[in-house]
Amino acid sequence: MTQAGFVQHVGEWWHFSIGDQMWAYALGAEHALYGRILS
């Protein structure tokens, strides 16, 4: 998963993210690629 660009949630071994706020924070990115989804 990490080779594909996902980052692992620090508290959950099964949870990976890509493009969201946790992903941006873990990588030190300036901003996330997308925000939360509103319905």
PDBQT receptor file of N, H, CA, C and O in Angstrom, charges set to zero:
ATOM      1  N   MET A   1       0.838  -1.205   0.000  1.00  0.00    +0.000 N 
ATOM      2  CA  MET A   1       0.000   0.000   0.000  1.00  0.00    +0.000 C 
ATOM      3  C   MET A   1       0.874   1.257   0.000  1.00  0.00    +0.000 C 
ATOM      4  O   MET A   1       0.609   2.197  -0.749  1.00  0.00    +0.000 OA
ATOM      5  N   THR A   2       1.904   1.273   0.831  1.00  0.00    +0.000 N 
ATOM      6  H   THR A   2       2.119   0.509   1.439  1.00  0.00    +0.000 HD
ATOM      7  CA  THR A   2       2.752   2.466   0.885  1.00  0.00    +0.000 C 
ATOM      8  C   THR A   2       3.484   2.701  -0.428  1.00  0.00    +0.000 C 
ATOM      9  O   THR A   2       3.752   3.846  -0.791  1.00  0.00    +0.000 OA
ATOM     10  N   GLN A   3       3.809   1.637  -1.138  1.00  0.00    +0.000 N 
ATOM     11  H   GLN A   3       3.591   0.706  -0.844  1.00  0.00    +0.000 HD
ATOM     12  CA  GLN A   3       4.462   1.795  -2.447  1.00  0.00    +0.000 C 
ATOM     13  C   GLN A   3       3.546   2.471  -3.456  1.00  0.00    +0.000 C 
ATOM     14  O   GLN A   3       4.018   3.069  -4.423  1.00  0.00    +0.000 OA
ATOM     15  N   ALA A   4       2.242   2.379  -3.236  1.00  0.00    +0.000 N 
ATOM     16  H   ALA A   4       1.858   1.893  -2.451  1.00  0.00    +0.000 HD
ATOM     17  CA  ALA A   4       1.265   3.010  -4.122  1.00  0.00    +0.000 C 
ATOM     18  C   ALA A   4       0.923   4.432  -3.692  1.00  0.00    +0.000 C 
ATOM     19  O   ALA A   4       0.109   5.086  -4.344  1.00  0.00    +0.000 OA
ATOM     20  N   GLY A   5       1.534   4.934  -2.594  1.00  0.00    +0.000 N 
ATOM     21  H   GLY A   5       2.195   4.403  -2.065  1.00  0.00    +0.000 HD
ATOM     22  CA  GLY A   5       1.305   6.308  -2.160  1.00  0.00    +0.000 C 
ATOM     23  C   GLY A   5       0.408   6.471  -0.956  1.00  0.00    +0.000 C 
ATOM     24  O   GLY A   5       0.184   7.595  -0.506  1.00  0.00    +0.000 OA
ATOM     25  N   PHE A   6      -0.115   5.374  -0.416  1.00  0.00    +0.000 N 
ATOM     26  H   PHE A   6       0.067   4.461  -0.781  1.00  0.00    +0.000 HD
ATOM     27  CA  PHE A   6      -0.960   5.441   0.766  1.00  0.00    +0.000 C 
ATOM     28  C   PHE A   6      -0.099   5.598   2.013  1.00  0.00    +0.000 C 
ATOM     29  O   PHE A   6       1.058   5.177   2.026  1.00  0.00    +0.000 OA
ATOM     30  N   VAL A   7      -0.655   6.199   3.057  1.00  0.00    +0.000 N 
ATOM     31  H   VAL A   7      -1.594   6.541   3.047  1.00  0.00    +0.000 HD
ATOM     32  CA  VAL A   7       0.010   6.267   4.354  1.00  0.00    +0.000 C 
ATOM     33  C   VAL A   7      -0.837   5.513   5.369  1.00  0.00    +0.000 C 
ATOM     34  O   VAL A   7      -2.064   5.484   5.272  1.00  0.00    +0.000 OA
ATOM     35  N   GLN A   8      -0.176   4.908   6.335  1.00  0.00    +0.000 N 
ATOM     36  H   GLN A   8       0.821   4.931   6.414  1.00  0.00    +0.000 HD
ATOM     37  CA  GLN A   8      -0.872   4.115   7.342  1.00  0.00    +0.000 C 
ATOM     38  C   GLN A   8      -1.291   4.991   8.512  1.00  0.00    +0.000 C 
ATOM     39  O   GLN A   8      -0.524   5.837   8.971  1.00  0.00    +0.000 OA
ATOM     40  N   HIS A   9      -2.500   4.788   8.985  1.00  0.00    +0.000 N 
ATOM     41  H   HIS A   9      -3.124   4.101   8.612  1.00  0.00    +0.000 HD
ATOM     42  CA  HIS A   9      -3.006   5.478  10.170  1.00  0.00    +0.000 C 
ATOM     43  C   HIS A   9      -2.145   5.071  11.357  1.00  0.00    +0.000 C 
ATOM     44  O   HIS A   9      -1.847   3.889  11.529  1.00  0.00    +0.000 OA
ATOM     45  N   VAL A  10      -1.743   6.038  12.177  1.00  0.00    +0.000 N 
ATOM     46  H   VAL A  10      -1.985   6.999  12.037  1.00  0.00    +0.000 HD
ATOM     47  CA  VAL A  10      -0.817   5.743  13.276  1.00  0.00    +0.000 C 
ATOM     48  C   VAL A  10      -1.415   4.840  14.343  1.00  0.00    +0.000 C 
ATOM     49  O   VAL A  10      -0.674   4.129  15.022  1.00  0.00    +0.000 OA
ATOM     50  N   GLY A  11      -2.722   4.847  14.509  1.00  0.00    +0.000 N 
ATOM     51  H   GLY A  11      -3.323   5.425  13.957  1.00  0.00    +0.000 HD
ATOM     52  CA  GLY A  11      -3.342   4.061  15.556  1.00  0.00    +0.000 C 
ATOM     53  C   GLY A  11      -4.045   2.796  15.090  1.00  0.00    +0.000 C 
ATOM     54  O   GLY A  11      -4.577   2.046  15.907  1.00  0.00    +0.000 OA
ATOM     55  N   GLU A  12      -4.052   2.553  13.780  1.00  0.00    +0.000 N 
ATOM     56  H   GLU A  12      -3.620   3.162  13.116  1.00  0.00    +0.000 HD
ATOM     57  CA  GLU A  12      -4.780   1.410  13.244  1.00  0.00    +0.000 C 
ATOM     58  C   GLU A  12      -3.947   0.756  12.145  1.00  0.00    +0.000 C 
ATOM     59  O   GLU A  12      -3.659   1.390  11.129  1.00  0.00    +0.000 OA
ATOM     60  N   TRP A  13      -3.564  -0.481  12.334  1.00  0.00    +0.000 N 
ATOM     61  H   TRP A  13      -3.798  -0.996  13.159  1.00  0.00    +0.000 HD
ATOM     62  CA  TRP A  13      -2.707  -1.155  11.357  1.00  0.00    +0.000 C 
ATOM     63  C   TRP A  13      -3.433  -1.450  10.049  1.00  0.00    +0.000 C 
ATOM     64  O   TRP A  13      -2.785  -1.674   9.027  1.00  0.00    +0.000 OA
ATOM     65  N   TRP A  14      -4.768  -1.453  10.060  1.00  0.00    +0.000 N 
ATOM     66  H   TRP A  14      -5.294  -1.271  10.890  1.00  0.00    +0.000 HD
ATOM     67  CA  TRP A  14      -5.551  -1.807   8.879  1.00  0.00    +0.000 C 
ATOM     68  C   TRP A  14      -6.031  -0.593   8.085  1.00  0.00    +0.000 C 
ATOM     69  O   TRP A  14      -6.601  -0.756   7.007  1.00  0.00    +0.000 OA
ATOM     70  N   HIS A  15      -5.813   0.607   8.591  1.00  0.00    +0.000 N 
ATOM     71  H   HIS A  15      -5.350   0.739   9.467  1.00  0.00    +0.000 HD
ATOM     72  CA  HIS A  15      -6.378   1.819   8.002  1.00  0.00    +0.000 C 
ATOM     73  C   HIS A  15      -5.297   2.576   7.221  1.00  0.00    +0.000 C 
ATOM     74  O   HIS A  15      -4.288   2.992   7.791  1.00  0.00    +0.000 OA
ATOM     75  N   PHE A  16      -5.514   2.750   5.926  1.00  0.00    +0.000 N 
ATOM     76  H   PHE A  16      -6.333   2.412   5.463  1.00  0.00    +0.000 HD
ATOM     77  CA  PHE A  16      -4.611   3.519   5.081  1.00  0.00    +0.000 C 
ATOM     78  C   PHE A  16      -5.383   4.660   4.436  1.00  0.00    +0.000 C 
ATOM     79  O   PHE A  16      -6.591   4.557   4.220  1.00  0.00    +0.000 OA
ATOM     80  N   SER A  17      -4.687   5.745   4.129  1.00  0.00    +0.000 N 
ATOM     81  H   SER A  17      -3.706   5.828   4.304  1.00  0.00    +0.000 HD
ATOM     82  CA  SER A  17      -5.326   6.900   3.508  1.00  0.00    +0.000 C 
ATOM     83  C   SER A  17      -4.487   7.389   2.334  1.00  0.00    +0.000 C 
ATOM     84  O   SER A  17      -3.276   7.172   2.275  1.00  0.00    +0.000 OA
ATOM     85  N   ILE A  18      -5.158   8.049   1.412  1.00  0.00    +0.000 N 
ATOM     86  H   ILE A  18      -6.141   8.226   1.461  1.00  0.00    +0.000 HD
ATOM     87  CA  ILE A  18      -4.465   8.733   0.322  1.00  0.00    +0.000 C 
ATOM     88  C   ILE A  18      -5.267   9.972  -0.060  1.00  0.00    +0.000 C 
ATOM     89  O   ILE A  18      -6.465   9.894  -0.333  1.00  0.00    +0.000 OA
ATOM     90  N   GLY A  19      -4.599  11.092  -0.073  1.00  0.00    +0.000 N 
ATOM     91  H   GLY A  19      -3.626  11.155   0.150  1.00  0.00    +0.000 HD
ATOM     92  CA  GLY A  19      -5.205  12.341  -0.511  1.00  0.00    +0.000 C 
ATOM     93  C   GLY A  19      -5.983  13.120   0.531  1.00  0.00    +0.000 C 
ATOM     94  O   GLY A  19      -6.357  14.265   0.272  1.00  0.00    +0.000 OA
ATOM     95  N   ASP A  20      -6.244  12.549   1.698  1.00  0.00    +0.000 N 
ATOM     96  H   ASP A  20      -5.940  11.620   1.908  1.00  0.00    +0.000 HD
ATOM     97  CA  ASP A  20      -7.044  13.264   2.705  1.00  0.00    +0.000 C 
ATOM     98  C   ASP A  20      -6.142  14.018   3.685  1.00  0.00    +0.000 C 
ATOM     99  O   ASP A  20      -4.926  14.064   3.501  1.00  0.00    +0.000 OA
ATOM    100  N   GLN A  21      -6.735  14.607   4.725  1.00  0.00    +0.000 N 
ATOM    101  H   GLN A  21      -7.723  14.569   4.875  1.00  0.00    +0.000 HD
ATOM    102  CA  GLN A  21      -5.981  15.416   5.676  1.00  0.00    +0.000 C 
ATOM    103  C   GLN A  21      -4.932  14.608   6.437  1.00  0.00    +0.000 C 
ATOM    104  O   GLN A  21      -3.835  15.107   6.689  1.00  0.00    +0.000 OA
ATOM    105  N   MET A  22      -5.252  13.371   6.804  1.00  0.00    +0.000 N 
ATOM    106  H   MET A  22      -6.143  12.966   6.600  1.00  0.00    +0.000 HD
ATOM    107  CA  MET A  22      -4.280  12.548   7.516  1.00  0.00    +0.000 C 
ATOM    108  C   MET A  22      -3.087  12.240   6.614  1.00  0.00    +0.000 C 
ATOM    109  O   MET A  22      -1.942  12.268   7.066  1.00  0.00    +0.000 OA
ATOM    110  N   TRP A  23      -3.345  11.954   5.373  1.00  0.00    +0.000 N 
ATOM    111  H   TRP A  23      -4.274  11.931   5.006  1.00  0.00    +0.000 HD
ATOM    112  CA  TRP A  23      -2.308  11.693   4.388  1.00  0.00    +0.000 C 
ATOM    113  C   TRP A  23      -1.382  12.905   4.250  1.00  0.00    +0.000 C 
ATOM    114  O   TRP A  23      -0.159  12.763   4.257  1.00  0.00    +0.000 OA
ATOM    115  N   ALA A  24      -1.978  14.100   4.123  1.00  0.00    +0.000 N 
ATOM    116  H   ALA A  24      -2.971  14.215   4.117  1.00  0.00    +0.000 HD
ATOM    117  CA  ALA A  24      -1.197  15.329   3.980  1.00  0.00    +0.000 C 
ATOM    118  C   ALA A  24      -0.335  15.575   5.216  1.00  0.00    +0.000 C 
ATOM    119  O   ALA A  24       0.835  15.939   5.093  1.00  0.00    +0.000 OA
ATOM    120  N   TYR A  25      -0.897  15.382   6.390  1.00  0.00    +0.000 N 
ATOM    121  H   TYR A  25      -1.847  15.086   6.490  1.00  0.00    +0.000 HD
ATOM    122  CA  TYR A  25      -0.149  15.587   7.626  1.00  0.00    +0.000 C 
ATOM    123  C   TYR A  25       1.019  14.606   7.727  1.00  0.00    +0.000 C 
ATOM    124  O   TYR A  25       2.133  15.002   8.070  1.00  0.00    +0.000 OA
ATOM    125  N   ALA A  26       0.771  13.340   7.431  1.00  0.00    +0.000 N 
ATOM    126  H   ALA A  26      -0.134  13.019   7.152  1.00  0.00    +0.000 HD
ATOM    127  CA  ALA A  26       1.807  12.312   7.542  1.00  0.00    +0.000 C 
ATOM    128  C   ALA A  26       2.959  12.563   6.571  1.00  0.00    +0.000 C 
ATOM    129  O   ALA A  26       4.111  12.262   6.883  1.00  0.00    +0.000 OA
ATOM    130  N   LEU A  27       2.655  13.109   5.407  1.00  0.00    +0.000 N 
ATOM    131  H   LEU A  27       1.719  13.354   5.154  1.00  0.00    +0.000 HD
ATOM    132  CA  LEU A  27       3.693  13.364   4.404  1.00  0.00    +0.000 C 
ATOM    133  C   LEU A  27       4.299  14.762   4.502  1.00  0.00    +0.000 C 
ATOM    134  O   LEU A  27       5.282  15.065   3.825  1.00  0.00    +0.000 OA
ATOM    135  N   GLY A  28       3.712  15.612   5.346  1.00  0.00    +0.000 N 
ATOM    136  H   GLY A  28       2.914  15.366   5.895  1.00  0.00    +0.000 HD
ATOM    137  CA  GLY A  28       4.183  16.986   5.442  1.00  0.00    +0.000 C 
ATOM    138  C   GLY A  28       3.776  17.823   4.234  1.00  0.00    +0.000 C 
ATOM    139  O   GLY A  28       4.418  18.822   3.911  1.00  0.00    +0.000 OA
ATOM    140  N   ALA A  29       2.700  17.400   3.570  1.00  0.00    +0.000 N 
ATOM    141  H   ALA A  29       2.179  16.588   3.832  1.00  0.00    +0.000 HD
ATOM    142  CA  ALA A  29       2.213  18.127   2.394  1.00  0.00    +0.000 C 
ATOM    143  C   ALA A  29       1.565  19.442   2.817  1.00  0.00    +0.000 C 
ATOM    144  O   ALA A  29       1.069  19.570   3.936  1.00  0.00    +0.000 OA
ATOM    145  N   GLU A  30       1.575  20.403   1.921  1.00  0.00    +0.000 N 
ATOM    146  H   GLU A  30       1.979  20.299   1.011  1.00  0.00    +0.000 HD
ATOM    147  CA  GLU A  30       0.996  21.713   2.203  1.00  0.00    +0.000 C 
ATOM    148  C   GLU A  30      -0.521  21.647   2.397  1.00  0.00    +0.000 C 
ATOM    149  O   GLU A  30      -1.081  22.395   3.199  1.00  0.00    +0.000 OA
ATOM    150  N   HIS A  31      -1.186  20.747   1.658  1.00  0.00    +0.000 N 
ATOM    151  H   HIS A  31      -0.732  20.140   1.006  1.00  0.00    +0.000 HD
ATOM    152  CA  HIS A  31      -2.632  20.600   1.775  1.00  0.00    +0.000 C 
ATOM    153  C   HIS A  31      -3.052  19.223   1.273  1.00  0.00    +0.000 C 
ATOM    154  O   HIS A  31      -2.299  18.543   0.575  1.00  0.00    +0.000 OA
ATOM    155  N   ALA A  32      -4.250  18.831   1.637  1.00  0.00    +0.000 N 
ATOM    156  H   ALA A  32      -4.862  19.383   2.204  1.00  0.00    +0.000 HD
ATOM    157  CA  ALA A  32      -4.811  17.555   1.180  1.00  0.00    +0.000 C 
ATOM    158  C   ALA A  32      -5.272  17.690  -0.268  1.00  0.00    +0.000 C 
ATOM    159  O   ALA A  32      -5.499  18.797  -0.756  1.00  0.00    +0.000 OA
ATOM    160  N   LEU A  33      -5.405  16.568  -0.939  1.00  0.00    +0.000 N 
ATOM    161  H   LEU A  33      -5.220  15.669  -0.542  1.00  0.00    +0.000 HD
ATOM    162  CA  LEU A  33      -5.906  16.584  -2.315  1.00  0.00    +0.000 C 
ATOM    163  C   LEU A  33      -7.402  16.764  -2.350  1.00  0.00    +0.000 C 
ATOM    164  O   LEU A  33      -7.938  17.283  -3.329  1.00  0.00    +0.000 OA
ATOM    165  N   TYR A  34      -8.102  16.342  -1.287  1.00  0.00    +0.000 N 
ATOM    166  H   TYR A  34      -7.666  15.920  -0.492  1.00  0.00    +0.000 HD
ATOM    167  CA  TYR A  34      -9.547  16.506  -1.217  1.00  0.00    +0.000 C 
ATOM    168  C   TYR A  34      -9.970  16.592   0.241  1.00  0.00    +0.000 C 
ATOM    169  O   TYR A  34      -9.239  16.157   1.131  1.00  0.00    +0.000 OA
ATOM    170  N   GLY A  35     -11.140  17.148   0.482  1.00  0.00    +0.000 N 
ATOM    171  H   GLY A  35     -11.734  17.500  -0.241  1.00  0.00    +0.000 HD
ATOM    172  CA  GLY A  35     -11.687  17.272   1.816  1.00  0.00    +0.000 C 
ATOM    173  C   GLY A  35     -12.761  16.220   2.064  1.00  0.00    +0.000 C 
ATOM    174  O   GLY A  35     -12.873  15.246   1.319  1.00  0.00    +0.000 OA
ATOM    175  N   ARG A  36     -13.530  16.420   3.094  1.00  0.00    +0.000 N 
ATOM    176  H   ARG A  36     -13.439  17.211   3.699  1.00  0.00    +0.000 HD
ATOM    177  CA  ARG A  36     -14.580  15.464   3.394  1.00  0.00    +0.000 C 
ATOM    178  C   ARG A  36     -15.693  15.532   2.364  1.00  0.00    +0.000 C 
ATOM    179  O   ARG A  36     -15.903  16.562   1.722  1.00  0.00    +0.000 OA
ATOM    180  N   ILE A  37     -16.386  14.446   2.218  1.00  0.00    +0.000 N 
ATOM    181  H   ILE A  37     -16.215  13.610   2.739  1.00  0.00    +0.000 HD
ATOM    182  CA  ILE A  37     -17.471  14.356   1.246  1.00  0.00    +0.000 C 
ATOM    183  C   ILE A  37     -18.781  14.730   1.917  1.00  0.00    +0.000 C 
ATOM    184  O   ILE A  37     -19.131  14.184   2.963  1.00  0.00    +0.000 OA
ATOM    185  N   LEU A  38     -19.490  15.649   1.322  1.00  0.00    +0.000 N 
ATOM    186  H   LEU A  38     -19.205  16.093   0.472  1.00  0.00    +0.000 HD
ATOM    187  CA  LEU A  38     -20.778  16.086   1.850  1.00  0.00    +0.000 C 
ATOM    188  C   LEU A  38     -21.881  15.507   0.974  1.00  0.00    +0.000 C 
ATOM    189  O   LEU A  38     -21.775  15.501  -0.253  1.00  0.00    +0.000 OA
ATOM    190  N   SER A  39     -22.931  15.025   1.609  1.00  0.00    +0.000 N 
ATOM    191  H   SER A  39     -23.017  15.029   2.605  1.00  0.00    +0.000 HD
ATOM    192  CA  SER A  39     -24.034  14.477   0.812  1.00  0.00    +0.000 C 
ATOM    193  C   SER A  39     -25.270  15.324   0.935  1.00  0.00    +0.000 C 
ATOM    194  O   SER A  39     -26.296  15.010   0.330  1.00  0.00    +0.000 OA
TER     195      SER A  39
